[in-house]
Amino acid sequence: MAVQNRGNCLRCEMHFKLLITQQTPFRGRNLIQALLRGAMAAGVSAEIVGQHSADPESVLMLYGMGGADRLPLAESQVRSGGRLVVFDAGYWDRALTDNARRYRVSIDGLHPPAFVMKGNRPDPSRWQCSGLSITNTGGNPGGPILLAGNGPKSNAIGAQGWSEMKSREIRAAFPGRKIAYRPKPKKPAERGVSCDLVSTCSIEQAVAGASLVVCRHSNVAVDACRAGVPVVCEDGAAAAIYPSLLADAENQPDEQTRIEFLHRLAWWQWSPDECARGAVWPWLIGVLNAGV
């Protein structure tokens, strides 16, 4: 899978199948079409397909792996030994206009925690362009434990009952501590969660007032990382540096590790504008060639 640069044109031996199904949402379609335009500009072999049979010789790309019409195809591709690239809502800049907003990237699954910290440390300029800050507040030691809930899509693909179970684990592990449950924005609150209050303030306020953030794979963990608030998470990008068990909650990364993680994570999300220009392709093919 060699990669060659010829002028402004990127050459590689991979063939990319860009999947758009009937249920792929508008933003996902827009992103996939932008990826195709960028591939053509960069000289990458790619095509849009409406269906996909497992193919170890191709790279399947799609938006929203949790979609009922995409999850089986994605899982079949990975089982075949083929590569999979998944896009979904970004870690930050999610509220920008459609072509400027960011979409996160994962390789061979829903989330990239096994890959983010691998390879040479990247140029920090991409993080610096975000305009975001990294602080070391440590959270509010006397504040509640913030439990980030799951949405219906996550519950449909394996997370059903997780928030209820985790709230009871928190009660047992931290007796006397209050739990602030934060449902997925604009989604129904999950049933059975044991909590003292439901968090409705801004995510920045919720994180800043927490003594610990607990989540399954929420981007809230990345918000807490920027603020220096302790985190326990089982999956998602932040699982690359944070403990997964409540019993290990004291084993938090130091500031330099957090900074490196955020610098790296900035390369794991891209906008449709960047994709249409072909900017994502050298990075993506480099990651795939590195064997991560």
N, C-alpha and C positions, 0 to 999 in steps of 0.2 A: 504494500500500500504506500508506495513512495509518493512524495509530494514534490513538485517542481514549480518554481516561480519563473515565469517567462514574461518580463516586463511587468505590466499590471495584471497579468493573467495567471491564475492559480491552476495547476494541473495535478490531478491525482487519479489513482486507479479505482476509486470507489464510485459506485453508482447510488444515488440517493433517490428514494421513492417518497414523495411528499404527499401524505394522505389527507384528503378532504372527504369526509363522509357527509351523509345527509344531515346528521345532527351536530356537525362541527359548527360552533357559534360563529357569528359574523367576525368577531375580532380574531378568532383562530384562522378563519379563511383568509382574512386580510394579511395576517402574518405569513401564512404558508405561501400565498401568492407573492409576497415581498421576497421571501426566501428564494423562490424560483427565479425572479428577476435578478436577484443578486448572484445566483448560481450562473446564470447565463452571462452576466457581466464578468464574472471571475473565471469562466471557463471550466466550471464544475459540471459533471454529468448528473443531471437531475430531471425528474418528470413528476407531474401531479397525477395521482391515481385515486380512484374512488373506492377501491377494494384492495386487499393485500393478502397474499398467501405467504406463509413463512418462507423466507429466502435468506440463507446464510451468506449469499454472495452480494447482498445489497444492504444499504442502511435505510431503515424505515424512520421517517420523521413525521411527527404529528403534534397536534395541539390538544391538550386536555386528555391525558391518558385515562382518567377516571370515567370518561364517557362510556356509556353502556355499549355503544357500537364501535368503540376503539380499544377498550381494555382487552378483550379476547385476542384481537389482532396483535396488540403490543406484546402480550404475554407469549403468544405463539412464536413471534419473531425472536424473542430472547431464548426460548426453549430450543429453537432451531440452531442456535449459535450465531445468529445474525446480530448486527448492531442496531440499537434503538436510540433515537434522539427525541426527547419529549420537551415541549414548551408549555408553559402555563403562566399564571399571573406572577409578576415580578416581586422581588424582595423590597424594593422601594420604587418611587416614581410610577406608582400604579394609577394615579389620578390625572396624569397628563393626557393631552389629546391622543387620539387613537394611534397616530403614526409615531408619536414621541414616547409613549408610555413603554415601560420595560416589561419583558417577558423572560422568566427564568428558564434555564436550560438544565436538563438532566440527561444522564447517559444510562441506558439499559435499565431504567426503572423510574419510579415517581420522583425520587429525590437524589441529590448528588453527594451525600455526606462522605462517601468512601473516596471521592475523587478530588474534592475542593482543595485539600491541603497537599496534594501531590504535585511533583514537578518543581521546576525553578520558580522562585518567588517572582510574580509578575510586576510589571511597571505599575506604580501606584497612581499614575495620572488618571486612570479611569475612575478610581474611587474619588480622587480630588475633584473631578468634574461634577460629581454628584451634589456638591455643596453641603453634604451632611457632616455632622460633627461626631467625634468619638469622645465620650466623657468617662469619668471613673467615679460616679456618684456612689456606687455600691448599693443603691436603693435605700429604702426606709426600713431599718432593722426592726422597728416596731410595727410596721405595716402588715397587711394581710398577705397571704400567699395567693398569687394571681393564677387561676386555673383557666387556660385558654381552651374553649370547647371546640368541637368538630362540627362541620356542616353536613347536610344531608348526603352530599356526594361522597365525602370521606366515610360516613357511616355505611354507605351502600357497598363500599369495597373493603370492609374489614374493621371499621372503627366503632361499630355499633356497641354501645354500652361502655366504651372506654372512659368517658368523662365521669360517669357514675362510679365506676370501679376506682378510678384514680382519686376522686374526691374522698373516698373512704380510706384509701391508702394514706392520703395526706393527714386525715384525722388521726390515724393510728401512729404515724411517724412523727407528727408535730402536735401533740395534744395541747390544747389551750390556744393554738394559733388560729386566727380567723382565715376563712377562705373567701376570696372574691372570685366569683365565676363570671367569665366573660364569654357569652355566646358568640358564635360566628356572626359578624355584622349582617343585618338584614335577613337573618335566618332564624327559625324558631329555636327557642331554648330547648336543650335536651332534657328529657325526663330523668328523675331520680338522682340528680346531682345534689350532694350534701354541701351546702354553702351558707355563709352568713350574710352575704349580699351579692347582688348581681351588678357587675360593673357596666355603667352606661356612659362614663366620661370618655374623653379622647384617649386613644391608645397611649399617647405620650404621658398623660396624667396617670393613667392606670399603672403603667410600668414604673414611673418615677415614685409612686406611692407604695410599691410592693417590696416585700422583703425577699421574695423568691418568685420566679415565673416557672410554671409547670405546664408543659404542653406535649402533644403527641408529635406534631410536625408543623406547627403554626409559624408564620412569619413574625409573630409576636416575639419569638426567641431572638430573631435578628434585631428587632427594635430594642430588646433588653440588652443584647450584646453591645450595641452602640452606646447605651446608657451606663454600662458597667453593672447592671443588676444581675444577680445570680440566676442561673437557669438550670432546669432539669428537663431534657427532651429526649424522646425515644427515636425520632426520625427527623427528616428535614435537614437542610444544609447545616444548621447549627449543631447537629449531632456530631459533626466533625470535630468539635472541640469541647462540647459540654457533656457532663455525665448523663446517663440514661436512667439511673436508679435514684430514688429518694434517699436511700442510705448513703449515697456518695455525694449528696448535695454540697458538702463543704469543699469538694475537689473542683474548684473553679479555675478556669484558665487565667493566666496573668495578663496584664494589659498588652504586652507585646504580642502575645498569641492572638488576642482579640483583634488587634490592629492588622496583623498579617491576614487573619481570616477575612476581615472585611475588605481589605485590598484585593484578595483573591476572588471573593464573592462578586465583586463588581464586574468581573469578566464572565460570570455565569448568568448574565441577563443582558438582553439586547432589545432594541426597539425595531419596529418595522422599517423605519427610515434607514437604520444601519444595515438591516438585512437586505433591503432593496439595493443599497450601494455595494453590497458584497463584502462589507467589512467583517461580518461574522465568520465567513468561510475559512480564512487562514487560521483563525483561532480554533474553530471547531475541528477542522481536519487535523490540526496539530495535536489536539487532545485525543482524538480517535487513534492517530498514529502512535501516540505515546503508549498505547496499550492499557489505558486506565479502564 
